[in-house]
Amino acid sequence: MKTKKINIVFVIPSLRPGGAERILSFVAQNLDIYRFKSTLLVIGFEKDSVYHLPGLDIVYLNKSRVLKSFFSVFSYIKLNKPDVIVSSIVHLNVFIACMSPFFRKTKIVAREASVLSVMSKYSSSSIFFSRRNVSLAYKLVDCIICQSKDMQSDMVKYFKVPKSKTVLINNPIANMFKLKTKIKSNQDVMRLITIGRLSKEKGFLRIIEALSKVNFQFHYTIIGNGPEKDVIFEAIEEKGLTDKVDYIEFTNEVDKHLANSDLFLQGSYVEGFPNALIESCVVGTPVLAFNAPGGLIEIVENGENGYIAYSSEEFINFLNDINNNYKFKPETVSSTVKKRFNKEKIISQYESLFLNLVNSN
């Protein structure tokens, strides 16, 4: 007798470039097909998709905004009667939570993507970040997936979510990139890179400020797009760094650019669980990050795969020291993340969560 598969619908805003989109689609694609039936429900347009997801059932609602999709999402859930719904990113989580009273037999899981109490300082969507709205919405869900200890602590302390309703699951390595072979010599021009959304919370301006004060030659590659693009490149020009910076809006060759770099720079003021930083380590390129809530202390092992700086002065000192005495070994950098965030380990945690939720009925 065949066991009935658990029907899970993963709801995401779009399949445009983004950490939440990539991780949730990756989880959906990699669940055990003999125990789970996974469907990806995408609010946005199929034409905007940048991810190739063979073997995964994908339904596009082709809506321009989450708020315009209420009846389409509601109708889909009513028709398909999933056992579990998983959404990600706060505004979509609040949106799905509001539907939960109409679907009592469905377990609702909200996957958080940032440390909300800090992220709210950098977002224009204040209605979705308000303590009251988030707290009320999350009373309606069955479980909240937190990517990092900082995020879990934020849910419990700031939004008064019972810890028993949260589960800590780090992001998996979604791309097992090939280990690089080239290692920087002390005579080479330092090749630096940052990959991420060009927005205020990503802290590009403090990276640029630091780079304007280092005492060595470098080349800096920025990959990404976002609302702060013009501000960032005005700062680059103002600091006289234009000739030292390359810009790439989007690429399918992230691994090549990471492998050709000596150091990944992260200036974020807040993160969820930075995927680009993990991918940099996978190829063997170490990281230098400003201290910020959102998983850094769970990823960075000082001296093994990078450093965390607690001030701009310390960030600059690390840059100069690393350039003068580059000691990182790609094998060591890569092994630090592979042993902790490999696909098998993280997917198993997701599967256990879904099984426990359904069996709790």
C-alpha positions in Angstrom: 0.0 0.0 0.0 1.4 3.4 -1.1 1.8 6.1 1.6 0.1 9.3 0.7 2.6 12.0 -0.1 2.6 15.2 1.9 1.3 18.0 -0.3 3.4 21.2 0.2 3.0 24.5 -1.6 5.9 26.9 -1.5 4.8 30.5 -2.1 7.3 33.1 -3.2 6.9 36.7 -4.7 8.9 35.9 -7.9 11.7 34.0 -9.4 13.9 37.1 -9.9 17.4 37.1 -8.4 17.1 37.0 -4.6 18.2 34.9 -1.6 14.7 33.9 -0.4 13.6 33.0 -3.9 16.6 30.9 -4.5 16.6 29.0 -1.2 12.8 28.3 -1.1 12.8 27.0 -4.7 15.9 24.9 -3.9 14.2 23.3 -0.9 11.1 22.6 -2.9 13.2 21.0 -5.6 15.2 18.8 -3.3 12.6 17.3 -1.0 12.2 13.5 -1.1 9.9 12.9 -4.1 8.6 9.7 -2.5 7.3 11.4 0.6 6.5 14.9 -0.6 4.7 16.5 -3.5 6.2 20.0 -3.9 4.7 22.9 -5.9 6.1 26.3 -6.3 3.4 29.0 -6.4 5.0 32.2 -7.8 3.1 35.5 -7.5 5.1 37.2 -10.2 5.6 36.8 -13.9 7.1 33.8 -15.6 9.0 36.1 -18.0 11.0 37.4 -15.0 12.3 34.0 -13.9 16.1 33.6 -13.8 16.2 30.2 -12.1 16.2 26.8 -14.0 14.2 24.3 -11.8 13.9 21.0 -13.7 11.4 18.5 -12.3 9.6 21.0 -10.1 5.9 21.9 -10.6 5.7 25.7 -10.9 2.5 27.7 -11.1 2.8 31.4 -12.1 0.0 33.8 -11.1 1.5 36.5 -13.2 0.6 39.3 -10.8 2.6 42.6 -10.5 2.2 42.7 -6.7 1.5 40.4 -3.8 -1.5 42.5 -2.7 -3.1 42.0 -6.2 -2.9 38.2 -5.9 -5.2 37.6 -2.9 -8.1 36.0 -4.7 -5.8 34.0 -7.0 -3.8 32.6 -4.0 -6.9 32.0 -2.0 -8.6 30.1 -4.9 -5.5 28.0 -5.5 -5.2 26.9 -1.8 -9.0 26.2 -1.7 -8.8 24.1 -4.8 -5.6 22.2 -4.1 -5.9 21.7 -0.3 -2.2 21.5 0.6 -1.1 19.9 3.8 1.5 22.6 4.3 2.0 26.1 2.9 5.5 27.6 3.2 6.0 31.3 2.4 9.1 33.6 2.7 9.7 37.3 3.2 7.8 39.3 5.8 5.1 41.0 3.6 4.2 37.6 2.0 4.2 35.9 5.3 1.8 38.4 6.7 -0.4 38.1 3.6 -0.5 34.2 3.9 -1.1 34.3 7.7 -4.2 36.4 7.1 -5.7 33.5 5.1 -4.9 30.8 7.7 -8.3 31.0 9.6 -10.0 29.8 6.4 -7.7 26.8 6.0 -7.7 25.1 9.4 -6.5 21.8 8.1 -3.4 23.3 6.5 -0.2 24.0 8.4 1.1 27.5 7.7 4.9 27.9 7.9 6.5 31.4 7.6 10.2 31.5 6.7 11.8 34.7 7.8 14.4 36.3 5.6 15.9 39.0 7.9 16.3 40.3 11.4 13.1 42.3 11.2 13.6 44.7 14.1 16.8 46.0 12.5 15.7 45.6 8.8 12.7 47.9 9.6 15.1 50.8 9.8 16.1 50.4 6.2 12.7 49.5 4.6 10.0 51.8 3.2 7.4 49.1 3.7 7.0 50.0 7.4 3.5 48.6 7.6 4.8 45.1 7.2 7.6 45.5 9.7 5.6 47.0 12.5 5.9 45.1 15.7 2.1 45.0 16.1 1.3 43.7 12.6 4.0 41.1 12.6 3.1 39.9 16.1 -0.6 39.6 15.2 0.1 37.8 11.9 2.6 35.3 13.4 0.1 34.3 16.0 -1.9 32.8 13.1 0.9 30.6 11.7 1.9 27.2 12.9 5.7 27.6 12.7 8.3 30.2 11.9 11.6 29.1 10.2 14.5 31.3 11.4 17.7 31.2 9.3 20.0 32.3 12.1 20.2 32.5 15.9 20.0 36.3 15.7 16.7 36.0 13.8 15.3 33.5 16.2 16.2 35.7 19.2 14.6 38.7 17.4 11.3 36.8 16.9 11.2 35.8 20.6 12.4 39.0 22.2 11.1 41.8 19.9 7.9 40.2 18.4 7.0 38.1 21.5 6.7 34.9 19.5 6.9 31.8 21.7 10.2 30.1 21.1 8.4 26.8 20.7 6.8 28.1 17.6 10.2 28.8 16.0 12.7 26.4 14.4 16.3 27.3 13.5 17.3 26.0 10.1 20.3 27.6 8.4 20.3 28.1 4.6 21.7 25.2 2.6 24.5 25.5 0.1 22.3 25.8 -3.0 25.2 25.8 -5.5 28.1 23.4 -4.8 30.6 25.3 -6.9 34.0 23.9 -7.9 36.9 24.7 -5.7 39.2 27.3 -7.2 42.9 26.5 -7.8 44.5 29.9 -8.0 45.8 31.4 -4.7 46.8 35.1 -4.4 50.5 35.8 -4.0 51.6 38.9 -2.1 52.7 40.5 -5.4 49.3 40.3 -7.0 46.8 43.1 -7.1 44.1 42.3 -4.6 40.9 41.3 -6.3 37.8 42.1 -4.2 34.1 41.3 -4.8 30.7 42.0 -3.3 27.5 40.3 -4.6 24.1 41.6 -3.3 21.2 43.9 -3.7 22.2 47.6 -4.1 20.2 48.8 -1.1 20.9 50.8 2.1 21.1 47.8 4.5 23.8 46.2 2.4 26.3 48.9 3.5 28.1 49.5 0.2 28.9 53.0 1.2 31.0 52.0 4.2 32.9 49.5 2.0 33.7 52.3 -0.5 34.7 54.6 2.4 37.1 51.9 3.7 38.6 51.1 0.2 39.4 54.8 -0.2 41.7 54.5 2.8 43.7 51.3 2.1 47.4 51.5 1.3 47.5 48.9 -1.6 46.4 48.5 -5.2 43.1 46.6 -5.7 40.3 45.9 -8.2 36.7 45.7 -6.9 33.8 44.0 -8.6 30.2 44.7 -7.6 27.5 42.3 -8.8 23.8 43.2 -8.2 21.1 45.8 -8.8 18.9 47.9 -6.6 17.5 51.3 -5.6 20.8 52.7 -4.3 22.8 52.1 -7.5 23.2 55.8 -8.4 24.1 56.7 -4.8 26.7 54.0 -4.7 28.4 54.9 -8.0 28.3 58.6 -7.1 30.3 57.7 -4.0 32.7 55.7 -6.0 33.3 58.6 -8.3 33.6 61.1 -5.4 36.3 58.9 -3.8 38.3 58.6 -7.1 37.8 54.8 -7.3 36.0 54.6 -10.7 38.9 53.0 -12.5 39.2 50.4 -9.8 35.6 49.2 -9.9 33.8 46.9 -12.3 30.0 46.6 -12.2 27.9 43.6 -13.3 24.1 43.9 -13.0 23.4 40.1 -13.2 25.4 37.0 -14.1 24.9 33.3 -14.4 28.6 32.8 -13.7 28.8 33.8 -10.1 31.2 30.9 -9.4 33.7 32.2 -12.0 33.7 35.7 -10.5 34.0 34.4 -7.0 36.9 32.1 -7.9 38.7 34.9 -9.7 38.5 37.0 -6.5 40.8 37.0 -3.5 38.3 38.3 -0.9 34.6 38.8 -0.6 33.6 42.0 1.2 30.3 42.4 3.1 29.2 45.7 4.5 25.6 44.8 5.5 24.0 46.3 8.6 21.6 43.4 8.8 21.3 40.0 7.0 19.2 36.9 7.1 21.7 34.3 6.4 23.9 35.6 3.5 23.9 33.1 0.6 26.5 34.9 -1.4 28.9 34.8 1.5 28.5 31.1 1.8 29.0 30.6 -1.9 32.2 32.6 -1.8 33.5 30.2 0.9 32.4 27.2 -1.1 34.7 28.1 -4.0 37.5 28.9 -1.5 37.4 32.7 -1.4 37.4 34.0 2.2 35.3 36.9 3.5 35.7 40.1 5.4 32.5 41.4 6.9 31.3 44.2 9.1 29.7 42.8 12.2 25.9 42.7 11.8 23.0 40.6 13.1 22.0 37.8 10.8 24.1 34.6 10.8 27.6 36.0 10.5 28.9 34.4 13.7 27.4 31.0 12.5 29.3 31.3 9.2 32.6 33.1 9.7 35.4 31.3 11.6 38.0 34.0 12.2 41.3 33.2 10.5 39.9 30.0 8.8 37.5 31.4 6.2 37.6 35.1 6.9 37.2 37.8 9.6 34.5 39.9 11.2 35.3 43.6 11.7 33.7 45.5 14.5 34.6 49.0 13.3 35.6 50.8 10.1 39.1 51.1 11.4 39.3 47.4 12.1 37.9 46.6 8.6 40.6 48.8 7.0 43.3 47.1 9.1 42.1 43.7 8.1 42.2 44.7 4.5 45.8 45.9 4.7 46.9 42.9 6.7 45.3 40.4 4.4 46.9 42.1 1.3 50.3 42.0 2.9 50.2 38.5 4.2 47.6 36.3 2.4 47.3 33.0 4.3 44.0 31.6 3.4 43.8 28.1 1.8 40.9 27.4 -0.5 40.4 23.9 0.8 40.2 25.1 4.4 37.8 28.0 3.5 35.5 25.7 1.6 35.5 22.9 4.2 34.3 25.3 7.0 30.9 25.7 5.3 30.5 22.4 3.5 30.5 20.5 6.8 27.8 22.7 8.3 25.5 23.8 5.5 25.5 20.9 3.0 22.3 20.1 1.2 21.8 16.7 2.8 21.9 18.1 6.3 19.7 21.1 5.7 17.1 19.4 3.5 16.8 16.7 6.2 15.9 19.3 8.7 13.2 20.7 6.5 11.8 17.2 5.9 11.7 16.5 9.6 9.9 19.8 10.3 7.2 19.1 7.7 6.7 15.5 8.8 6.3 16.6 12.5 3.8 19.3 11.6 1.6 17.0 9.6 1.8 14.2 12.1 0.9 16.6 14.9 -2.7 16.5 13.6 
